[in-house]
Structure formats: structure tokens, C-alpha cells
């Protein structure tokens, strides 16, 4: 949704050489802290001019100097503005600046929290038809990003939001500290390694595994040791063989497009 059409036209601000839509902080009322992200607090707020509930998430990136990483991140946000709506992507509306002069992303609010907490709360009631629907939602969202030439770069179950039982990929800030269990070994071997679509697909494999098990990957083991030794998690009890093949496909050294997975998740 873009309610800026109700106004003469949205303002823009240049951050690290990239033009981003900008909204005044006074447009947002009734702020309630709902969590903490990797870069700071996250608030639920009412966007008064749009009569819309949104989330405000602080950006932990410096706009000066214009580093390569900062430019890449803001270019990703600009792309998200342009690609339009997708039901499995948390919509990015633009940027605002709070009373402490911190930049905040204005993003779609999700009323069900993140996927990890959702699984912790609901795993026992979820049937395999439900898990396949969750997996399909996420795969469709990731496929849409890749078709739009956008790499997420930091995909894990805390960066997937739940809204009205629908999964939405969010938090496209690959500058934040990654959740190491979801990052491919090549990145751990070299921090200068640039994450790409194959990195996202590798991460998707562990997202799919967590959906099946309800557990964080390598929680009972030493994560660093497991990643360094290219270990994989064993299938959870009663996981269908076809589903195991899906996430093992993601862990392949040279995975193909995520689009290939989607037909096998159809309910």
C-alpha cells in the first residue's frame, strides 16, 4: 500500500547517494515499543495521514561517510520501493527521522511477531499442511526478491514476520550481525565474501529445517564448530522424505533457483 497518493507527493532524502522516500516523524503517533532489532528498538505506530499501523525500525547505519556497504544497503531499499507489493514481503514505505536524529525505516506492521516465536508457540498444533504453507510463503517471497534482482543477505526465522497467518520476509539489513547458523560456510571462511542469491538459498534450507523441527539450528551443539566442519542438521522425527530433499537441495554447493522448490510445496 502507498497512501502517499493522498498528498501532493512524497518528499525524498538522499542517503549515501541514494534517493529514499522521507516522512516527517510528526506523521506517526501512539508509538509502542514492540521489540529490539539488531540495530535498536522497534516501535508500532499509527501513521495518521494514512490511517495505517506501521512499524518503525531504527537504522544502525551511518550515512556519512558514504561507504560501499551503506550505498549497497540504501540501493536495496530503493529497489524495494520500486518493485511494488508482494504478499510475502513486508512492505517498505520509506524513512523517517526521530526526535534523537536517528533514521528509522517505516515498514509494514505484522501482528503475529516473527516466525521463530510463532513456531515456539504453535509447533504442536501445526500439521504438515500448515508447515508446507509456511514454507511456500517464504519461498515465494524469496523468489520474488531474486526475480527483482534483490539479495536479502541475512535470511533467518527472526527476519520472517507473521501477519494474519501469512509469512512476510523482512529486515533487509545485511549490515547487521548475521545469525551465524544460517550463513553459508564460504562467508565464514572469508568475511569479504559477498552474499548472493545462492547465500539466500542456503539460508532458506535452515529456515525450512527449523519449520520442521521448531528448533534453532545447532542449538545443542557448538555452532562455530558445526559450520566450520560443513555439518548439517539431521531430519526431525516424522519429517516427510520429500521435505528433507527440499532443504538438502538448498544446502547443495551450487543450488539452482529457489523457483524450482515452489511446485514441491504446493498443498
C-alpha positions in Angstrom: 0.0 0.0 0.0 1.2 3.5 -0.8 -1.0 6.2 0.7 1.3 9.0 -0.4 -1.0 9.5 -3.4 -3.3 11.3 -0.9 -0.7 14.1 -0.7 0.9 16.4 -3.4 3.8 13.9 -3.5 6.2 12.3 -1.1 9.4 14.0 -0.1 12.7 12.3 -0.7 16.0 12.4 1.1 19.4 11.5 -0.2 21.2 8.9 2.0 24.6 7.6 0.9 23.9 9.0 -2.6 20.5 7.2 -2.9 17.1 8.9 -3.0 14.7 7.4 -0.5 11.1 8.5 0.4 11.0 10.6 3.5 8.2 11.2 6.0 8.2 13.6 9.0 8.2 11.9 12.4 5.2 14.0 13.4 3.2 11.9 11.0 3.5 9.0 13.4 1.6 8.8 16.7 0.8 6.3 19.5 4.3 4.7 19.5 4.6 1.5 21.5 7.9 -0.5 21.8 7.4 -4.0 20.4 10.9 -5.3 20.3 14.6 -4.8 19.7 16.2 -5.4 16.4 19.9 -5.8 15.6 20.1 -2.0 15.2 17.9 -0.8 18.0 14.3 -0.6 19.2 11.3 -1.3 17.1 8.0 0.5 17.6 4.5 0.1 16.5 3.0 3.4 15.4 -0.1 4.9 13.8 0.6 6.7 10.5 -2.1 9.3 11.0 -2.2 10.6 7.4 -2.8 7.1 6.1 -4.8 5.7 9.0 -2.4 2.8 8.9 -0.5 0.9 11.6 3.2 0.5 10.8 6.5 -0.4 12.4 9.4 2.0 12.9 12.8 0.3 13.0 15.9 2.2 13.7 18.7 2.1 11.1 22.1 1.3 12.6 24.0 2.6 9.6 25.9 5.8 9.3 25.1 7.9 6.2 28.5 9.6 6.4 30.9 8.7 5.1 29.3 7.0 2.0 30.8 3.6 2.5 30.3 0.8 -0.1 28.2 -1.2 2.3 26.0 1.7 3.1 25.4 2.5 -0.5 24.6 -1.1 -1.2 22.0 -1.2 1.6 20.3 2.0 0.6 20.2 0.9 -3.0 18.4 -2.2 -1.8 15.8 -0.1 0.0 15.3 2.0 -3.2 14.8 -1.2 -5.2 12.2 -2.4 -2.6 10.3 0.9 -3.1 10.2 0.3 -6.8 9.3 -3.4 -7.1 5.9 -3.0 -5.7 3.7 -5.1 -3.4 4.1 -8.8 -2.8 2.0 -10.6 -0.1 5.1 -12.4 1.3 7.4 -9.3 1.5 7.0 -6.8 4.4 6.4 -3.6 2.5 8.9 -0.8 2.9 7.4 2.7 2.8 10.4 4.9 3.4 12.5 6.7 6.0 11.7 9.0 9.0 13.9 10.7 11.5 13.1 10.5 15.2 13.5 13.1 17.9 17.0 11.9 18.6 18.0 12.4 14.9 18.1 8.6 14.3 16.9 7.4 10.9 14.1 4.8 11.1 12.7 2.6 8.4 8.9 2.8 8.0 7.7 -0.8 7.3 4.6 -2.8 7.2 3.4 -4.0 10.7 3.0 -7.7 11.3 0.6 -8.6 14.1 1.9 -12.2 14.7 5.6 -11.4 15.6 8.4 -13.3 14.0 8.5 -16.9 12.7 10.8 -18.2 15.4 8.4 -17.1 18.2 5.4 -18.3 16.1 6.9 -21.8 15.9 7.8 -21.8 19.6 4.1 -21.0 20.4 2.3 -23.1 17.8 4.5 -26.0 16.8 2.4 -28.7 18.5 -0.8 -27.6 16.7 0.8 -27.3 13.2 0.1 -30.1 10.8 2.4 -30.8 7.8 -0.1 -29.0 5.6 0.5 -25.9 7.7 4.3 -26.2 7.6 4.2 -26.6 3.8 2.1 -23.4 3.5 4.6 -21.6 5.7 7.5 -22.9 3.5 5.7 -22.0 0.3 5.0 -18.4 1.5 8.7 -17.9 2.3 9.9 -19.4 -0.9 7.5 -17.3 -3.0 8.7 -14.2 -1.3 12.4 -15.1 -1.8 11.7 -16.0 -5.4 10.1 -12.6 -5.9 13.1 -10.8 -4.4 15.5 -12.7 -6.7 13.4 -12.1 -9.8 13.6 -8.4 -8.8 17.5 -8.7 -8.6 17.4 -8.2 -4.8 19.5 -10.4 -2.5 18.3 -10.5 1.1 21.7 -11.4 2.6 20.5 -12.1 6.2 17.6 -14.6 6.0 16.6 -16.4 9.1 13.5 -17.1 11.1 13.6 -13.9 13.2 13.6 -11.9 9.9 10.4 -13.5 8.7 7.3 -12.0 10.1 3.8 -13.4 10.6 0.7 -11.3 9.7 -2.7 -12.9 9.7 -1.1 -16.3 9.4 0.8 -15.1 6.3 4.6 -15.2 6.2 6.4 -12.0 5.1 10.2 -11.6 4.6 11.6 -8.5 6.3 14.7 -6.9 7.7 16.8 -6.5 4.5 19.7 -5.1 6.5 22.6 -7.4 5.7 24.9 -4.9 7.5 23.5 -6.2 10.8 25.3 -9.1 12.5 24.1 -12.3 10.8 22.7 -15.3 12.6 25.7 -17.5 12.0 23.9 -20.8 11.8 22.1 -19.6 8.7 25.1 -18.2 6.9 26.9 -20.4 4.3 30.4 -21.6 5.3 32.0 -19.5 2.4 31.1 -16.3 4.2 32.6 -17.6 7.5 35.8 -18.6 5.6 36.1 -15.0 4.3 34.3 -12.0 5.7 34.9 -10.2 2.4 32.8 -12.8 0.6 29.8 -11.0 -0.9 26.5 -12.8 -0.2 24.4 -13.6 -3.3 21.3 -15.5 -4.3 22.9 -18.8 -3.5 23.6 -17.5 0.0 19.9 -16.8 0.4 19.0 -20.3 -0.8 21.5 -21.8 1.7 19.8 -19.8 4.5 16.4 -20.9 3.3 17.5 -24.5 3.8 17.9 -23.9 7.5 14.7 -21.9 7.7 12.9 -25.0 6.2 14.6 -27.2 8.7 13.6 -25.0 11.6 10.0 -25.1 10.4 10.1 -28.9 10.5 11.8 -29.2 13.9 10.7 -26.0 15.8 14.4 -25.7 17.0 17.2 -23.3 16.3 19.9 -24.9 14.1 22.8 -26.4 16.1 21.3 -25.2 19.4 22.5 -28.3 21.2 26.0 -28.1 19.5 28.8 -25.7 19.0 27.6 -23.6 16.1 31.1 -22.4 15.0 32.4 -26.0 15.1 29.5 -27.3 13.1 29.7 -24.6 10.4 33.4 -24.9 10.1 33.1 -28.6 9.5 30.2 -28.2 7.0 27.9 -30.2 9.3 24.1 -30.4 8.6 21.2 -30.9 11.0 19.6 -34.3 11.0 15.9 -34.5 9.9 13.4 -34.1 12.7 11.3 -37.1 13.6 8.4 -37.8 11.2 9.7 -35.4 8.6 8.5 -36.5 5.1 11.4 -37.6 2.9 10.3 -35.2 0.1 10.5 -32.3 2.5 14.0 -33.3 3.6 15.1 -33.3 0.0 13.9 -29.7 -0.3 16.2 -28.3 2.4 19.0 -30.6 1.4 18.7 -29.1 -2.1 19.2 -25.7 -0.6 22.4 -26.9 1.1 23.9 -28.0 -2.2 27.3 -26.5 -3.1 25.7 -25.0 -6.2 21.9 -24.7 -5.7 19.7 -23.6 -8.6 16.9 -21.1 -8.5 14.5 -21.1 -5.5 11.7 -21.1 -8.0 12.4 -24.8 -8.6 11.3 -25.6 -5.0 7.9 -23.9 -5.0 6.0 -26.6 -7.0 7.0 -29.2 -4.5 5.5 -27.2 -1.6 2.0 -26.9 -3.2 -0.7 -28.0 -0.9 
